[in-house]
């Protein structure tokens, strides 16, 4: 009978441990789920900041000579703050940057079109 009692206590201890472990996992998942929206927002903000820094560096290194630091345009080079560019289709704008504009001072920037920048 002692052997059977010992098995019963062992089984009861295993069951109690299993229930506690399951509760701990559920609690941890709940805490993670509650913190996830803040973590996502923080990560997206950090990525956006990094991308904006990279974009500003690219602009400063390659575009300011003609378009000015604030995009105001220099000499005969047009301002970047104009209705035509604001309403231009994304793909069309990308094509202009990649390939340049024929018979203007706008050079091709994409390597495949003779420029210095990759996609």
C-alpha positions as CSV (number, residue, x, y, z in Angstrom):
1,X,0.0,0.0,0.0
2,X,2.9,2.4,0.7
3,X,4.1,2.1,-2.9
4,X,0.7,3.0,-4.2
5,X,0.4,6.0,-1.9
6,X,3.8,7.2,-3.1
7,X,2.7,6.9,-6.7
8,X,-0.5,8.9,-5.9
9,X,1.5,11.7,-4.3
10,X,4.0,11.7,-7.2
11,X,1.1,11.9,-9.6
12,X,-0.6,14.7,-7.6
13,X,2.7,16.6,-7.5
14,X,3.2,16.3,-11.3
15,X,-0.4,17.4,-11.8
16,X,0.1,20.4,-9.6
17,X,3.3,21.3,-11.3
18,X,1.7,21.0,-14.7
19,X,-1.2,23.3,-13.7
20,X,1.2,25.9,-12.3
21,X,3.4,25.7,-15.4
22,X,0.4,26.2,-17.6
23,X,-0.8,29.2,-15.6
24,X,2.6,30.7,-15.8
25,X,2.7,30.3,-19.6
26,X,-0.8,31.8,-19.9
27,X,0.2,34.7,-17.7
28,X,3.4,35.3,-19.7
29,X,1.4,35.3,-23.0
30,X,-1.1,37.7,-21.6
31,X,1.6,40.2,-20.5
32,X,3.3,39.9,-23.9
33,X,0.0,40.5,-25.7
34,X,-0.7,43.6,-23.6
35,X,2.8,45.0,-24.3
36,X,2.8,44.1,-28.0
37,X,1.0,47.2,-29.4
38,X,3.5,49.5,-27.7
39,X,6.4,47.4,-28.9
40,X,5.2,47.5,-32.4
41,X,4.6,51.3,-32.3
42,X,8.1,51.9,-30.9
43,X,9.7,49.6,-33.6
44,X,7.8,51.3,-36.4
45,X,8.8,54.7,-35.1
46,X,12.5,53.6,-34.9
47,X,12.4,52.2,-38.5
48,X,10.7,55.4,-39.8
49,X,13.3,57.6,-38.1
50,X,16.2,55.5,-39.6
51,X,14.6,55.6,-43.1
52,X,14.1,59.3,-42.9
53,X,17.7,59.9,-41.8
54,X,18.9,57.7,-44.7
55,X,16.6,59.6,-47.2
56,X,17.7,63.0,-45.9
57,X,21.4,62.0,-46.3
58,X,20.7,60.7,-49.9
59,X,19.0,64.0,-50.7
60,X,21.7,66.1,-49.1
61,X,24.4,64.3,-51.0
62,X,22.8,64.1,-54.4
63,X,19.9,66.5,-54.9
64,X,20.7,69.7,-53.0
65,X,23.1,71.0,-55.6
66,X,20.2,71.5,-58.0
67,X,17.1,71.5,-55.9
68,X,18.4,73.3,-52.8
69,X,18.5,72.2,-49.2
70,X,14.7,72.7,-48.8
71,X,13.7,71.7,-52.3
72,X,13.2,75.3,-53.3
73,X,14.9,75.0,-56.6
74,X,18.1,76.8,-57.7
75,X,18.3,78.8,-60.9
76,X,16.3,77.1,-63.7
77,X,15.9,73.9,-61.6
78,X,12.3,73.7,-60.5
79,X,11.2,73.7,-56.9
80,X,10.2,70.2,-55.6
81,X,7.2,71.8,-53.8
82,X,4.8,72.1,-56.7
83,X,1.5,70.7,-57.7
84,X,2.9,68.7,-60.6
85,X,5.1,66.6,-58.3
86,X,2.5,66.4,-55.6
87,X,0.0,64.8,-57.9
88,X,2.5,62.8,-60.0
89,X,2.0,59.0,-60.0
90,X,4.5,57.2,-57.8
91,X,5.8,55.0,-60.7
92,X,6.2,58.1,-62.9
93,X,8.2,59.9,-60.3
94,X,10.3,56.9,-59.7
95,X,11.0,56.7,-63.5
96,X,12.0,60.3,-63.6
97,X,14.5,59.8,-60.7
98,X,15.8,56.6,-62.1
99,X,16.1,57.7,-65.8
100,X,16.3,61.5,-65.6
101,X,14.5,63.9,-67.9
102,X,15.5,64.1,-71.5
103,X,16.8,67.5,-72.6
104,X,16.9,68.9,-69.0
105,X,19.5,69.1,-66.3
106,X,17.8,66.2,-64.5
107,X,20.3,63.3,-64.6
108,X,19.6,59.6,-64.4
109,X,20.3,58.3,-60.9
110,X,19.8,54.6,-61.2
111,X,22.9,52.5,-62.0
112,X,21.1,50.6,-64.7
113,X,20.5,54.0,-66.5
114,X,24.1,55.3,-65.9
115,X,23.6,56.8,-62.5
116,X,25.3,56.2,-59.2
117,X,22.4,54.9,-57.0
118,X,20.9,51.5,-56.7
119,X,17.2,50.8,-56.1
